[in-house]
Amino acid sequence: MALTKIDLVDAEVESVRRSEIARNLQGSFLSNSPVVAVSVVSSSGLDELRRAIDALLVESQKSAKAKDKNRPRMWVDRSFSARGAGTVVT
């Protein structure tokens, strides 16, 4: 789980958001997943987020019985094509 734009909030707001995330994920397959604070402005947390995604993918591949269970999902706000980058999804 990525907690984005972390550079725009203080530690208290971050703590509140982490609590909200934990509450909203309770009972889902992501309930025990790490919450990684990231900022694209300063690039902080991006490497940790990549490692967390890699670990989730490895774990999801172990379950051969139910192919769609425990697979990461990304909710899509928008998608577009960018020259030189291909399809961009946010």
N, C-alpha and C positions, 0 to 999 in steps of 0.2 A: 504494500500500500504506500503510495507516494503522498507525502504531505508537502504540497508545492508552495512556492512563493514565500518560503520561510524567512527570507531576508526582509519581508515587510511587516513582521510581527515580533513582539517581544516574547520572552520565555513563558509568561503567564498565559498569553493567548495560545501559544503552541501547546501548553499543557492541557488547556480546555479542549482544543481541537483533537488532541490524542485521545482524550476521554470520550469524546463524541464518536470518534472512529471506532474505538473498542466497543462501545455500546451498540453501534449500528452493525458491526460485523459479528456480534455475539450470535452463536448458533450456526454461522455459515462456515463454509470450508476455508475461509480466510481468517477465521477467528484467532488463530495462533500465528498469523503471518506478521512479520516485522513491519513497523511503520517507519518509513525512512523520510526524514526531512530533507528536502532538496531546494536548491535555488539555481535557476539557469543563469542568473546574473553573475553570481560568484562561482558557479559550478560546484558548490559544496553539496555533498551527498550523492552526486551522480554515480560515482564509482560504486558506492555502497548499494544504490538502487539497482545497478546492473548485476551485481553479485546476488542480490536477493531475487531478482527475476530469474537468473540462471539457476539458482537453487530450487525455485518453485517449478521450473520446467523439468529439471532432473527428477524431482519428486513426483510430478504428474505423469511422467513417462513410465514410472514403475508400475502404475496401475493399468494393466493390459485388459482386465475384465470390463471395466466401464470406461470407454474412451473419452466420454465427455465429463466424467467426474474429476474433480480436483484439477481442472485445467484453468489456467489464468484467463481472465476475460478483460477486455478493455472496452469500456463504454465510449462510443464515438460521438463527439460533438459535431465534428465536421471533417470532411476529407476533400482534398484538392490535389491537382498535379502541379509540380514545380519543375521548371526546366533544370535539368542536371541533378535533381533529387528524386524524381519519380513521384509516387503517390505519398502524400503527407496526410497523416491522420492525427487529429487532436481530440 
